[in-house]
Every structure is written in C-alpha cells, then in structure tokens.
Amino acid sequence: MDGLLSTMLPQYNTLFNKLIPLIDQWKHPTIRAVNYLIKIVNHGPTNRKILADHLSFIDHMLTLVDTPVIYNNVLDNFSHAETNLMNTAVSFLANMINEPAILSYIKQKKMTPSFLRLTSARYEPLVYNTYNVLALITTEEDISKMRNPDVLLSTVTESLRAIMTDQNSDKKNQVEQLLEILKGK
C-alpha cells in the first residue's frame, strides 16, 4: 500500500489543486468523493513519512478546516456530508500530526483559531479529534485565550493514558509531545 500511495499521492495532490479552489461550488457527491479520498490516504501508519514529503496535501486539509462553506455546515448529524468531511479531515490531521515534520509545518500555519471554532461542534468525534490536534499545536498564548482550557488538558491526559496502555504501540514520539504540552512548552 505504501508504494501505491507514494505513486498516487502526486496525482491526488493534482486533483486537490483543481478541486480546492472550487470548494464553494461543491455538491454532496463531490464532498463525499473528497472524503473517501482522504480516508484512502489516511490508511496505514507509514503514510506519515510519505506525507511529510508532500506537505501541499496537508495544506489542502488545512484549507478544508478553514473554509466557511464547510465549517458553517457542520452539524451534529454524522450523515451530513460536511460534518463527515470535516471529521475525516481533522481525524487525518490528528493522525498525521505525530510526524515531526508535519507537526512543525502545521504549527507554522498558526491554525489554532480555525480549530478552536470546531470545538463548539455538536458532533463529539469531531470535537475529540479537534482537541487532539489542538493539544499539539497550541501555544501558551493560545491556551490563555481559550474559553475552556480544561477540556484541552483533559484530552491531553486521556490521549497520554491511551498511548501508555496500548502495548502494541511504539509511540515514544507521541508521548514526548504530550509530555511537552503538560510541561507547558
């Protein structure tokens, strides 16, 4: 699968280069197709390394998160196309952000306000994935501006607990990142 993704990712990027500028015109079939494509790319743990060499794909995900026509239509109903797409995009970023190059790249984009807006969504999986991203990208200044920073701390500690109890996982980098957050860096 990794070899296939390496081959297909440039083509997926070309497709997104054409689709993203037209996002305000997307209909539900396009939204669902983009959602499935993101799920394909998100499949497999080594995809983080491959995507670190294709950061423009990360840009496309960040654009989805920051596009009003998408986030304004996020509802508490998972069958709603925009909610499903937003959750898939944020889940994708939450999965990929554990790659140091991708984390650094997203931090440089200063997207905290865009993600904070999603914390008021009614769809709990989206809110959880959003807090997982926020746990790694927020600065001390961002945290001081949050309405409810306790939720972020709770998410960080819950993520740390989940990683520590997963005996099949080598997530040293994730643990270090979460401990840095708790330390206040």
N, C-alpha and C positions, 0 to 999 in steps of 0.2 A: 504493500500500500504506500509506503514512504517514497519508493521510486516513482510510482504513479503520481503521487502528489507533487513531487519535485518537477515532474514533466508538465503536469496540468496547471500548477499554480500560476505561471505566467499567462496562460490562457484565461484563467479565472479572473486575474487582475485586469486583463484587456477587456473582458466582459463588464467588470465593475467600472472600469474607466468610462465606458459608454453608458452604463445604466445610472450611476450615481448622479450625474448632472441632471437627469430627467426624473429624479425621485419624487418631485411634486406631482408628476403625472402618472405615477404607478397605480395600477389597478390591483385588485386582490390576487389574481393569478401571478402577476409579477412579484408581488410581495412574498407569496408562498414559494415561488421558484428560487428567489434570493435566499429565503430562509433555509431551504433544503441544501442549497449550495454551501452555505456557511456550515451546516451540520456535517456535510461531507468533509470539508477542510478541517473541522474540529475533531475529527475521528483519529485517535492514535496519539500516544504520549510523545513520540519523537517529532511530531509536527511542529512543536515549539521551535526546535532548532532550524527546521526548514523555513518557517515563517520569519525567523529572525533575519533571514536574508531577503525577505520580501516585505519590508515594512510598509510599503504602499497598501498592502492588503489590510494592515492594521489601521491605516488612515481611513480606509473605506468603512471599517467597523465604527470608528470614532465619528465619522460623518453620520452614520445611521443613528447613533446615540444622540447626536446633536441636531438632528433635523426636526423642526417643529411639526411638520405634517405626520411624522411617525410618533414622536413622544406625546403630542397632543391627543392622539387617538388611542393611547394605551389604556385599556380598560381592565377591569378585574376578571374578565372572561377570557380564558386561555384560547378559546376558539376564535377570538377576534384576531385577524391577520396581523395587525400592527403590534398587538401585545405579544404574540408568538414570535414575530421577527425581533422585537426589542429584547425579549428574554433570550433568544438564541444569540443575538449579537453580544449582549452583556455576558452571557454564560461563556461564549467563545473567548471574550477578553479576560474573564476571570480565570479561564483555563490557561491561556497563553501568557498571562502576566507573570507567571512563575519563571519564565525565561528572562534572565537579567537584561539582555539587550532590548527585549520588548518592554519590560518594566521601565527601564530608563527612557525609552522612546515615548511611552505614554506619559510619564511624569513630565517630560519636556513640553508636552502639548497643553499642560495645565487645564485638564478637563474636569476637575473636581466639581465646578458648578453644574456642569451638564449631568454628571452622575448624581449629585445631590438632589436635583429636581426629580429623579426617578425614585428616590426613597419614599416619596408620598404615593406611589402607585399602590393600587389595592391588590395587585397580584403578588402574593408572598414570594414565590420562587424568584421573580424578577427583583424584588426588594432585597432578598438574600444575596443574589448574585451581584447586585449593585454594591451592597456593603462589602462584599468580598473584594471587589475592585477598589473601592474607596479605602479599605484597610491598608492597601499597599501604595496608593498614590497620594494620599492626603498629606499635607504639611501641618505643622503645628498651628500656623495661621489659619489654615482651612478648618481645623478642628475647633478653634476658638470661635469661628463664625457659625458653627452648626447649631441647629435648634436642639438636637438631642444626641450629643456625642456619646452618651452611654450605650446607645444601640451599636455604634461602631466598635466600642470596646468589647461589648458582649459578642459581637460577630468575630472579632479577632480571637478572643479566648475560646470560643466554640470551634473555630477553624483549627486552632492550635491543638485543642483536645482531640478533634477528629484525626488530625495528622498523627498525633502521638499514639493513638490507639490502632492505627492502620499498620499492622505488622508486615503487610506485603508491599509496603511502600518505602522507597528511598527518597524522602522529601526533605533532605537536610537544608537545601536552599530555601524552601518554603518556611521551615521552622525558623531559620535565621532571619528571614524577612519579617515574620510575625513577631519575633522577639525584639527586633529593632523597633517595630511600631510600639510595642508595650514599653520599651525603654524611652521612647519619645524622640526618635530620630526621624 
